[in-house]
């Protein structure tokens, strides 16, 4: 289909706050994150009309001179949604209801000694169906961690110093 001659029809449009989260679509649901006022949220929308099916508070709004709000995108694994806020708030939610299964701040609970994060937690969690993987940079060191799907830390690693390498990827 050539979009320069036949533009796609917009079905709906809405604002969800600020941030850099992308969208995950599973079935008839769309999952994303955004910040409103001084709080970050995980949103679940109906893809047919954009209405909010549920909205869960996921932490305080990350504020930065390069732009405010969450940077990661929720990931869906079976009946659960995993979302990582920019301040390190990791949530596991029920996909259908948004009910919090578990929640923790990974920077406070797993990575003691991190004093300053460069661009905070800017990656999207990755799952293989058994584990949840996270990565982020603290200004000098890249951190990688694996959790089981119940939120228990399995391992954490500092692969090495990265003085000028930085990314917003998983």
C-alpha positions in Angstrom: 0.0 0.0 0.0 1.4 3.4 -1.0 0.6 5.9 1.8 1.7 8.8 -0.4 -1.5 8.3 -2.5 -3.9 6.6 -0.1 -3.5 7.7 3.5 -4.6 5.4 6.3 -7.9 6.4 8.0 -7.5 7.6 11.6 -9.8 5.6 13.8 -9.2 7.5 17.0 -6.7 9.8 18.7 -6.2 10.8 22.3 -3.6 12.3 24.7 -2.2 10.2 27.6 0.2 12.6 29.2 3.9 13.0 28.7 6.8 10.5 28.2 8.5 8.4 25.7 6.7 5.1 26.0 5.7 3.3 22.9 2.8 0.9 22.6 2.3 -2.8 22.9 -0.8 -4.3 21.3 -2.1 -7.7 22.3 -5.5 -8.8 21.0 -7.9 -5.9 21.4 -5.8 -4.1 24.0 -3.1 -1.4 23.8 -0.7 -1.0 26.7 1.5 2.1 27.2 2.8 4.5 29.9 2.5 8.2 30.5 2.9 10.9 33.1 0.1 13.2 34.3 0.8 15.9 36.8 3.4 14.4 39.2 2.6 10.7 38.6 3.4 8.0 36.1 0.8 5.5 35.0 0.4 2.3 33.0 -2.6 2.5 30.7 -4.7 -0.2 29.0 -6.8 1.0 26.2 -9.4 -0.6 23.9 -7.9 -0.6 20.4 -11.3 -0.1 18.7 -12.2 3.3 20.3 -9.2 4.3 22.5 -11.2 4.3 25.8 -9.3 3.5 29.0 -10.0 0.0 30.2 -7.8 0.5 33.2 -5.1 2.9 34.5 -2.6 2.1 37.3 -0.3 4.5 39.2 3.3 3.3 38.7 5.4 5.9 40.5 6.3 9.6 40.5 7.1 11.5 37.3 10.7 11.5 36.3 11.8 15.0 35.5 14.8 15.8 33.3 16.0 18.6 31.1 15.7 16.3 28.1 12.1 15.6 28.8 9.9 14.3 31.5 8.0 11.0 32.0 8.5 7.3 31.5 10.9 6.0 28.9 10.0 2.2 28.8 7.1 0.3 27.1 5.0 -2.3 28.9 5.6 -5.9 27.9 2.9 -8.6 28.0 3.6 -12.2 28.9 0.5 -14.4 29.1 -1.9 -12.8 31.5 0.6 -10.4 33.0 1.9 -6.9 32.0 5.3 -5.8 33.2 6.2 -2.1 33.2 9.3 -0.2 34.3 9.0 3.5 35.2 11.9 5.9 34.8 12.5 6.1 38.5 13.0 2.3 38.8 9.4 1.3 39.7 8.8 -2.2 38.3 5.2 -3.4 38.2 3.6 -6.7 37.4 -0.1 -6.2 36.6 -3.0 -8.5 35.7 -3.6 -8.0 31.9 -7.4 -8.0 32.1 -8.0 -5.9 35.3 -4.8 -3.9 35.9 -4.7 -5.4 39.5 -1.2 -5.1 40.9 0.3 -8.6 41.3 3.6 -7.2 42.7 5.6 -3.9 42.6 9.1 -2.9 43.7 11.6 -0.2 43.1 14.5 -2.0 41.5 17.0 0.8 42.2 16.2 0.7 46.0 15.9 -3.1 46.4 18.4 -4.6 43.9 21.1 -2.1 43.1 22.2 -0.5 46.3 25.1 1.8 45.7 23.7 3.5 42.6 23.7 7.1 43.3 22.9 8.7 40.0 21.3 7.2 37.0 22.0 8.7 33.6 18.6 9.0 31.9 17.2 6.8 34.6 15.6 3.5 33.7 15.1 4.0 30.0 14.7 0.5 28.7 11.7 -1.8 28.2 11.6 -5.1 30.1 12.2 -8.2 28.1 10.8 -11.6 28.9 11.4 -15.1 27.7 8.4 -16.6 29.5 10.5 -17.7 32.5 12.5 -14.6 33.4 12.3 -10.8 33.1 15.4 -9.0 31.9 16.2 -5.3 32.6 19.2 -3.1 31.6 20.2 0.5 32.4 23.1 2.8 32.8 24.3 4.7 36.0 26.5 7.2 34.2 29.6 4.9 34.1 28.4 1.3 34.3 25.8 -0.7 32.4 23.6 -2.9 34.7 21.8 -6.0 33.5 19.5 -8.0 35.8 17.2 -11.0 35.6 14.1 -11.6 37.7 11.7 -14.5 37.9 8.2 -13.6 37.0 7.3 -13.3 40.7 9.7 -10.4 41.0 12.6 -12.2 42.7 16.0 -11.1 41.7 17.9 -14.0 40.1 21.1 -12.3 39.2 22.6 -8.9 38.4 25.7 -8.0 36.5 27.8 -5.0 35.7 29.2 -6.0 32.3 31.8 -3.2 32.3 32.4 0.5 32.1 30.9 2.5 29.2 32.3 6.0 29.3 30.6 7.3 26.2 28.2 4.5 25.1 24.6 5.0 26.1 21.3 3.8 24.7 17.6 3.8 25.4 17.2 0.2 24.3 16.5 -3.1 26.0 
